[in-house]
């Protein structure tokens, strides 16, 4: 069963897609979308997790920044695809859309909204405090953010997310982290050794899975140029096993 609900946050009400299992509840999951906004792919992933027994809250974190499903339609494929002309047309559109996201104010507001979604789930009677987080790209980054700021979090599963935090901030993470990357995602691959070292020094349980012949957005089966079926299926299985171990 899925509904659209308003969730109260320190910066106003945020609309969220909420998917609930038909049967027994194993736990709760905050699901954070890619930079394209709360699109059909994200809602589909929420439904998949609900079928596995999780109450899923997928907030729409970018609509009030003008980033909507209608405005970002096709941009992901254009940027990941082989057509240079299409890529060159898409990149300035994307830069314009994403410009408001660079402000520190946006980051603080968004982190607060994600924490409010966590609390909404944590207080759900069926969930009973058993909450994890997962997200993709933009959502992977804010999955790390929730792990830094929320000690009650039980599991963190970022897909190709940035973790631009100080060593002190990373040391606050108490939840185990399972992170997924594509080998061809150069910026994240360059940053991964330092992240592994910092989390290791902090005693954080951190597992990084890197898929060869995959790049950014390899899990997104609505992007025919980025999607890698074998990697996505393996990551899905690993995610369910991880959540079963730490959340369910």
Beta strands, then each sheet from edge to edge (+ up, - down):
strand 1: 2-9
strand 2: 12-19
strand 3: 27-32
strand 4: 54-59
strand 5: 131-136
strand 6: 155-159
strand 7: 176-182
strand 8: 206-211
sheet 1: 1+ 2- 4+ 3+ 5+ 6+ 7+ 8+
end
